[in-house]
Amino acid sequence: MNELIENLDKLHTTQMGVERIKRNLGLQTDDVVAWCKETIENADIIIGQGKNWYVYRSGMVLTVNVHSFTIITAHKINAKIHELQKSEYVCLNEFLYQAIFIPKGEKLPPRSIINEPEIFVYIKDFGTQSGDLGVVAEQNGQIIGAAWTRIIPAYGHINDETPELAISVLPEFRGYGIGTKLMKKLFDVLRNNGYKKTSLSVQKDNPAVRLYQRLGYEMSGERLDHAGHEDYLMIKKLRK
């Protein structure tokens, strides 16, 4: 979004905008516009959507009007979580790709990797069998994360009564607690559908292992995936 960065001198806001931004973020600065310019220059990501730019940085989002360069508001990221709708199944292709763990220093695989049978099984014909459940995280109308389950003969398969969980969040939105919110909501969905536990498979050196343990998953065993990576098999009991 170079246009926004190239027009920082046009940024402005109203007195109400100043008060709103300071209140929402607890800012102590006297020059909100200067603070917004610095935020834009150092943004994690800038997304143009409809009539606004959304500038994300350090757990907050700044909203700027595309046409007038008016700074409308700023607030902490607070993604809304809802159950996955049939019209949203198409987004699972992207989140399946994002769910692939890439160790530090390794190149990103081609997106065609999700078409490998061992991977594509996680979304193939999603919604056609029991255990196909999911939730998504939405921020400013954009789906930024998803968690879903299936009962399939895949890496984390335990038995035909235990759905295996998969989850991913777009890279620019990681580190804000969205994954935790997604999983907690999905646990509720699973309970409401009568499931007693859920499983998952995760590479041993994936930092997400600690998140899963905090959320109640326990080690159940170890396996090799089709690429030879060592994975933990983990299970969580869904207590009411």
N, C-alpha and C positions, 0 to 999 in steps of 0.2 A: 504494500500500500504506500508507494512512494509519494503519491499525490498529497497525502496527509502530512508526511514528513517534510515535503517540499514547501508546504504552506503553513508552517508553524506560526509565522508572523500574523496570520489571519485568525488565529485562535482567540476566542473571547467567550465570555459568559455573562450572565446577569448576576445581580446581587443575590437573588434567590438561588441561583446555581451555586454561587460561592458558599452560601450557608448550607445548602443541601449536601455538597461534597464534603465540607468540613465536618458536618454532623454524621454523615454516613461512615466516614473513615476515621473520625477522631483526629483530624489534622490540626496541627497547631500553627501552620504557616500563615503568614499574612498575605502572601502572593500565590493564590490558588492557580492562576493561569500559568505562572512560571513553573509551578510544581507539575501541572499537567503536561507542559512542553517537555520537561525532563522525563516524565513517565513515558511519553510517546517515543522519545529518542532512544529509550532503553527498554522498549516493550519486548515481552516474550513473543507475542504475536499480535498482529493487527488484522482484523477480519472486517471486510466490507459486506454489509448485509442490508438490503433494502435502502432505507433513507439514512442509515447510520453507519459509522465506523465503531467497532468495539475493540478497544485496546486493552490487552491483558498483560498484567505484570504483577508478580509477587502476591498472588492470591486476590487481586482486585481487578475490576473491569471499569474502564472509562468509556463513556458514550459520547460521541461527537457527531453532529449533524453533517452529512456529506456535502450539502449544498451551501450552507451558511458558515460552516466551521465553528458553530456554536457548541461549547462544551455543555452538554445537557445534564449529566450526572455522573457519579462514580459510586461504586459500592463493592463490598466484598463478594467474591464469587460464591454463589449460593445455588448450585444446580438443582433443578427440580427432578425428582425421580418418579417415574410412572411405569406401569406394566407395558411390556412390549406389545404393540398393536400389529395386526396383520399387514397393514400398509407400511410398517417400519421394518419388516423382515429383510428388505433389500439392504439395509444398513449393515447387516451381519457380515457381509463380504468384507467390508472395511475393518470391522472390529475383529474378525477372525485373523486378518493379516496383522493387526496391531497386537494381537494376543501372542504372537510368536516372539519368544524371548531371544534377543540378540545380545550375546555377551559383549562387554566393552572391548572395542578394538576390532570387532568383526564387521564386515560389510553387510548392509541390508540385503536380504534376499529379494529376488524379483517377485512382483506381486502374483505371478503365475504359480508361485509355490502353494497357494491355497487350493489349487486344483488337484494337488496330489491326493489320492484316495484316502490316505491315513489322516489328512488334515481336513479335506472337504466334508468328511462324514459329520463334522461338528455342525454344519449348517445345511447339508443336503436335504431338500424337501422339509425344511423346518416347519413345524406346526401340524404335521400329519400323524404324529404318534404321541402316546402318553409320555409325560416327562418333558415335553417341549414347552418350556416356560422361560420367561425372560423379563427383564426390566431395562430401562434406558435412562440416562441422565441427559437433561436438556438445559442449555444455557442460552438465553436470548434467541430461542427458536431453533437452535442448532443441537443436534444429537452429538454429544461429546464422549459418551461412554455407554457400554452395554455389558450386561452379565446375563448368561442364559444357561439352561441345563438341557441335557438329553440323556436318554438311556440308550446307549449305543456301545458296540464292541470297540472301544477306543482306549487310549492310554490310561484313563482313570476309571475304567469299568470295574465295578465290584460284583454286582449281580443285577438281575432284571427288575429289581425294586428300588434301586438307588440311582437317582439322576446324577450325572457328572456335570460339574460346573465349569464354565469358561468365562473369562472376564477380560476386558481391556478398556482403557481410557486413551483418548487421543494424546499424543506425547506432550503437547503444549498445555494440557490440563491436568497433568499428573502432579502429585504432591500436595493436592488441596483437599484430600479426604473424600474425593468422589468415589473411589473404588470401595471404600468402607461403606458409604451410604448405599451404593448399588448392592453390595453383598447382603447387608442387613435387610434391605427391602426384599431381595430375592429369597432369603431365608423365610420371611413371613409368607411369601407367595407359596413356597414349597409346603410349609406347614398347613396352610389353608387348603392345599390340594391333597393332604393326607400323607405326605412323605415324612419318614422318620429320620432320615439321614441323607447326606449328600457327599459326594467324593470329588476329588480333583487330582490331577497329575501336574507336577511342577519340577522343572530342572533344579538340581541341588544348589547351583550357584545363583539362582534367581532371588534377588532381595525380597520378592513378594512372599517367600516362605515365612518370613517373620509376621507379615500382615495376616496370613492365613492362620498362623498359630494364635495370634491375638484374638482372632474371631472364633476360636474354638476348634480349629482343625487339629487332628492328632495324626502322627505318623502311623502308617499301617504297613508299609513295606517299601521296596525299591524295585524299579524296573528300568530297562533300557527302551528308549523310543526307537522309531524306525531309522533314525539317523545315528544311533549309537550313544546318545546323550543319557547320562544317569539321572533318573527322575525319582522324586519321592511320590509315593501314593499316600494321599491324606484323606481322612474321613472326619466329618463333623456330624454329631448327633443333633437333631433339631428338637430340642426340648421346648415344651410349651410354657 
